[in-house]
Amino acid sequence: MTLFEQADDMGAHVLRPYDRREALSLRRAAEIAGRSESTVRTWCAVHDIGRRVANGPWQVSAPALCMLLDGDGNALAEYLGGDRSSPKVRAYFERCGLAALI
């Protein structure tokens, strides 16, 4: 398994359960990352940091984006596997002001 592969065969648990407080628009995520929307969209596909909700526009997980930008593949793998309670993942949710979602 490479650094950013999803943790299980059932698919990434990004934005599951969905809560709009965790979700960033593609535009906002690109601003935070200092990259283009196209680049962030590619990251969503390659690294599973976001998804389209109900066939709507792309939504990016704020904690997952931070994990990717920090190069923290271990925390990202735990998050994508559905873990919201490990200290590594919890720290990113807290950093993004999302402690209430844990």
ChimeraX commands (.cxc) that place a marker at each C-alpha (Angstrom):
marker #1 position 0.00,0.00,0.00 radius 0.5
marker #1 position 1.41,3.40,-0.95 radius 0.5
marker #1 position 1.33,6.43,1.31 radius 0.5
marker #1 position -2.02,7.76,0.11 radius 0.5
marker #1 position -3.93,4.63,-0.93 radius 0.5
marker #1 position -7.38,4.30,0.53 radius 0.5
marker #1 position -7.55,2.12,3.61 radius 0.5
marker #1 position -10.08,-0.47,2.46 radius 0.5
marker #1 position -11.79,-1.97,-0.57 radius 0.5
marker #1 position -15.19,-0.50,0.31 radius 0.5
marker #1 position -14.11,2.94,-0.86 radius 0.5
marker #1 position -12.92,6.03,0.91 radius 0.5
marker #1 position -14.98,7.35,3.78 radius 0.5
marker #1 position -14.38,10.96,2.81 radius 0.5
marker #1 position -17.25,13.22,3.89 radius 0.5
marker #1 position -19.14,10.19,5.22 radius 0.5
marker #1 position -21.27,10.86,7.05 radius 0.5
marker #1 position -21.70,14.11,5.14 radius 0.5
marker #1 position -21.73,17.29,7.18 radius 0.5
marker #1 position -21.54,20.57,5.33 radius 0.5
marker #1 position -19.35,22.05,8.09 radius 0.5
marker #1 position -16.52,19.74,7.00 radius 0.5
marker #1 position -16.92,20.43,3.28 radius 0.5
marker #1 position -15.07,23.08,1.31 radius 0.5
marker #1 position -15.96,24.14,-2.20 radius 0.5
marker #1 position -13.39,23.32,-4.85 radius 0.5
marker #1 position -12.64,27.04,-5.15 radius 0.5
marker #1 position -12.05,27.50,-1.41 radius 0.5
marker #1 position -9.90,24.37,-1.21 radius 0.5
marker #1 position -7.80,25.66,-4.13 radius 0.5
marker #1 position -7.35,29.01,-2.37 radius 0.5
marker #1 position -6.19,27.29,0.82 radius 0.5
marker #1 position -3.80,25.03,-1.09 radius 0.5
marker #1 position -2.50,27.78,-3.34 radius 0.5
marker #1 position -3.26,25.63,-6.37 radius 0.5
marker #1 position -5.76,25.64,-9.22 radius 0.5
marker #1 position -9.23,24.15,-8.95 radius 0.5
marker #1 position -8.18,21.63,-11.59 radius 0.5
marker #1 position -5.29,20.47,-9.40 radius 0.5
marker #1 position -7.53,20.07,-6.36 radius 0.5
marker #1 position -10.09,18.17,-8.46 radius 0.5
marker #1 position -7.30,15.81,-9.50 radius 0.5
marker #1 position -6.29,15.40,-5.85 radius 0.5
marker #1 position -9.91,14.46,-5.08 radius 0.5
marker #1 position -9.76,11.70,-7.67 radius 0.5
marker #1 position -6.25,10.47,-6.88 radius 0.5
marker #1 position -6.13,10.92,-3.09 radius 0.5
marker #1 position -9.85,10.71,-2.23 radius 0.5
marker #1 position -9.90,14.00,-0.30 radius 0.5
marker #1 position -13.30,14.99,-1.70 radius 0.5
marker #1 position -16.33,13.76,-3.53 radius 0.5
marker #1 position -19.40,14.90,-5.39 radius 0.5
marker #1 position -22.40,14.80,-3.08 radius 0.5
marker #1 position -25.71,13.85,-4.72 radius 0.5
marker #1 position -24.24,14.54,-8.19 radius 0.5
marker #1 position -23.61,18.14,-7.16 radius 0.5
marker #1 position -20.35,20.07,-7.27 radius 0.5
marker #1 position -17.17,18.68,-5.76 radius 0.5
marker #1 position -16.87,19.02,-2.01 radius 0.5
marker #1 position -13.47,18.72,-0.34 radius 0.5
marker #1 position -12.94,17.58,3.24 radius 0.5
marker #1 position -11.09,20.34,5.11 radius 0.5
marker #1 position -9.25,17.90,7.41 radius 0.5
marker #1 position -8.34,15.60,4.50 radius 0.5
marker #1 position -6.98,18.56,2.54 radius 0.5
marker #1 position -4.82,19.56,5.50 radius 0.5
marker #1 position -3.56,15.99,5.85 radius 0.5
marker #1 position -2.60,15.91,2.18 radius 0.5
marker #1 position -0.92,19.32,2.30 radius 0.5
marker #1 position 1.04,18.24,5.40 radius 0.5
marker #1 position 2.06,14.99,3.70 radius 0.5
marker #1 position 0.51,13.03,6.57 radius 0.5
marker #1 position -0.37,9.85,4.73 radius 0.5
marker #1 position -0.92,7.89,7.93 radius 0.5
marker #1 position -3.61,10.26,9.20 radius 0.5
marker #1 position -5.20,10.40,5.73 radius 0.5
marker #1 position -5.32,6.60,5.50 radius 0.5
marker #1 position -6.96,6.41,8.92 radius 0.5
marker #1 position -9.50,9.07,7.95 radius 0.5
marker #1 position -10.29,7.39,4.62 radius 0.5
marker #1 position -10.75,4.12,6.48 radius 0.5
marker #1 position -13.51,5.70,8.55 radius 0.5
marker #1 position -11.51,6.55,11.68 radius 0.5
marker #1 position -12.47,9.83,13.31 radius 0.5
marker #1 position -11.28,9.08,16.83 radius 0.5
marker #1 position -7.54,8.36,16.56 radius 0.5
marker #1 position -5.33,11.13,17.95 radius 0.5
marker #1 position -3.84,11.89,14.52 radius 0.5
marker #1 position -7.22,12.32,12.81 radius 0.5
marker #1 position -8.79,14.09,15.77 radius 0.5
marker #1 position -5.95,16.65,15.72 radius 0.5
marker #1 position -6.79,17.63,12.13 radius 0.5
marker #1 position -10.49,17.98,12.87 radius 0.5
marker #1 position -9.61,20.19,15.86 radius 0.5
marker #1 position -7.18,22.25,13.77 radius 0.5
marker #1 position -9.96,22.88,11.24 radius 0.5
marker #1 position -12.37,23.94,13.99 radius 0.5
marker #1 position -14.42,20.78,13.54 radius 0.5
marker #1 position -13.99,19.04,16.90 radius 0.5
marker #1 position -17.78,18.84,17.25 radius 0.5
marker #1 position -17.87,16.43,14.29 radius 0.5
marker #1 position -15.72,13.77,15.95 radius 0.5
marker link #1:1,2 radius 0.2
marker link #1:2,3 radius 0.2
marker link #1:3,4 radius 0.2
marker link #1:4,5 radius 0.2
marker link #1:5,6 radius 0.2
marker link #1:6,7 radius 0.2
marker link #1:7,8 radius 0.2
marker link #1:8,9 radius 0.2
marker link #1:9,10 radius 0.2
marker link #1:10,11 radius 0.2
marker link #1:11,12 radius 0.2
marker link #1:12,13 radius 0.2
marker link #1:13,14 radius 0.2
marker link #1:14,15 radius 0.2
marker link #1:15,16 radius 0.2
marker link #1:16,17 radius 0.2
marker link #1:17,18 radius 0.2
marker link #1:18,19 radius 0.2
marker link #1:19,20 radius 0.2
marker link #1:20,21 radius 0.2
marker link #1:21,22 radius 0.2
marker link #1:22,23 radius 0.2
marker link #1:23,24 radius 0.2
marker link #1:24,25 radius 0.2
marker link #1:25,26 radius 0.2
marker link #1:26,27 radius 0.2
marker link #1:27,28 radius 0.2
marker link #1:28,29 radius 0.2
marker link #1:29,30 radius 0.2
marker link #1:30,31 radius 0.2
marker link #1:31,32 radius 0.2
marker link #1:32,33 radius 0.2
marker link #1:33,34 radius 0.2
marker link #1:34,35 radius 0.2
marker link #1:35,36 radius 0.2
marker link #1:36,37 radius 0.2
marker link #1:37,38 radius 0.2
marker link #1:38,39 radius 0.2
marker link #1:39,40 radius 0.2
marker link #1:40,41 radius 0.2
marker link #1:41,42 radius 0.2
marker link #1:42,43 radius 0.2
marker link #1:43,44 radius 0.2
marker link #1:44,45 radius 0.2
marker link #1:45,46 radius 0.2
marker link #1:46,47 radius 0.2
marker link #1:47,48 radius 0.2
marker link #1:48,49 radius 0.2
marker link #1:49,50 radius 0.2
marker link #1:50,51 radius 0.2
marker link #1:51,52 radius 0.2
marker link #1:52,53 radius 0.2
marker link #1:53,54 radius 0.2
marker link #1:54,55 radius 0.2
marker link #1:55,56 radius 0.2
marker link #1:56,57 radius 0.2
marker link #1:57,58 radius 0.2
marker link #1:58,59 radius 0.2
marker link #1:59,60 radius 0.2
marker link #1:60,61 radius 0.2
marker link #1:61,62 radius 0.2
marker link #1:62,63 radius 0.2
marker link #1:63,64 radius 0.2
marker link #1:64,65 radius 0.2
marker link #1:65,66 radius 0.2
marker link #1:66,67 radius 0.2
marker link #1:67,68 radius 0.2
marker link #1:68,69 radius 0.2
marker link #1:69,70 radius 0.2
marker link #1:70,71 radius 0.2
marker link #1:71,72 radius 0.2
marker link #1:72,73 radius 0.2
marker link #1:73,74 radius 0.2
marker link #1:74,75 radius 0.2
marker link #1:75,76 radius 0.2
marker link #1:76,77 radius 0.2
marker link #1:77,78 radius 0.2
marker link #1:78,79 radius 0.2
marker link #1:79,80 radius 0.2
marker link #1:80,81 radius 0.2
marker link #1:81,82 radius 0.2
marker link #1:82,83 radius 0.2
marker link #1:83,84 radius 0.2
marker link #1:84,85 radius 0.2
marker link #1:85,86 radius 0.2
marker link #1:86,87 radius 0.2
marker link #1:87,88 radius 0.2
marker link #1:88,89 radius 0.2
marker link #1:89,90 radius 0.2
marker link #1:90,91 radius 0.2
marker link #1:91,92 radius 0.2
marker link #1:92,93 radius 0.2
marker link #1:93,94 radius 0.2
marker link #1:94,95 radius 0.2
marker link #1:95,96 radius 0.2
marker link #1:96,97 radius 0.2
marker link #1:97,98 radius 0.2
marker link #1:98,99 radius 0.2
marker link #1:99,100 radius 0.2
marker link #1:100,101 radius 0.2
marker link #1:101,102 radius 0.2
view
